[in-house]
Amino acid sequence: MPVSDAEFIHRENIKHFEKRLETETDPVNRGLLLKLLAEEKAWMLPHAAAVKTA
């Protein structure tokens, strides 16, 4: 089943934010990365479920 462009972008964002968190030490930047990561993962939940049930 093909992955939508939006889903691909969200998955890549998740990978990117997780990678950045490995080396980021500034608390403000880490907080922002964690927020962005949570938003991307929250977007994926209903969309990933929709793909599995389709």
QUIFEN-V803952 format. One record per backbone hydrogen bond with DSSP energy under -0.5 kcal/mol. NH is the residue of the N-H (numbers start at 1). CO is the residue of the C=O. E is the energy in kcal/mol with one decimal. If there is no record, write none. Layout:
# QUIFEN-V803952
nh=NH co=CO e=E
nh=NH co=CO e=E
This chain:
# QUIFEN-V803952
nh=8 co=4 e=-2.4
nh=9 co=5 e=-2.4
nh=10 co=6 e=-2.4
nh=11 co=7 e=-2.5
nh=12 co=8 e=-2.4
nh=13 co=9 e=-2.5
nh=14 co=10 e=-2.3
nh=15 co=11 e=-2.2
nh=16 co=12 e=-2.6
nh=17 co=13 e=-3.0
nh=18 co=14 e=-2.5
nh=19 co=15 e=-2.3
nh=20 co=16 e=-2.5
nh=21 co=17 e=-2.1
nh=22 co=18 e=-0.9
nh=22 co=19 e=-0.7
nh=23 co=19 e=-0.6
nh=23 co=20 e=-1.1
nh=24 co=20 e=-1.9
nh=30 co=26 e=-2.8
nh=31 co=27 e=-2.2
nh=32 co=28 e=-2.1
nh=33 co=29 e=-2.7
nh=34 co=30 e=-2.7
nh=35 co=31 e=-2.1
nh=36 co=32 e=-2.8
nh=37 co=33 e=-2.6
nh=38 co=34 e=-2.4
nh=39 co=35 e=-2.2
nh=40 co=36 e=-2.3
nh=41 co=37 e=-2.6
nh=42 co=38 e=-2.4
nh=43 co=39 e=-2.0
nh=44 co=40 e=-1.8
nh=45 co=41 e=-1.6
nh=46 co=42 e=-0.7
nh=47 co=43 e=-1.0
nh=48 co=44 e=-3.5
nh=49 co=45 e=-1.8
nh=50 co=46 e=-1.7
nh=51 co=47 e=-1.7
nh=52 co=48 e=-1.9
nh=53 co=49 e=-1.8
nh=54 co=50 e=-0.9
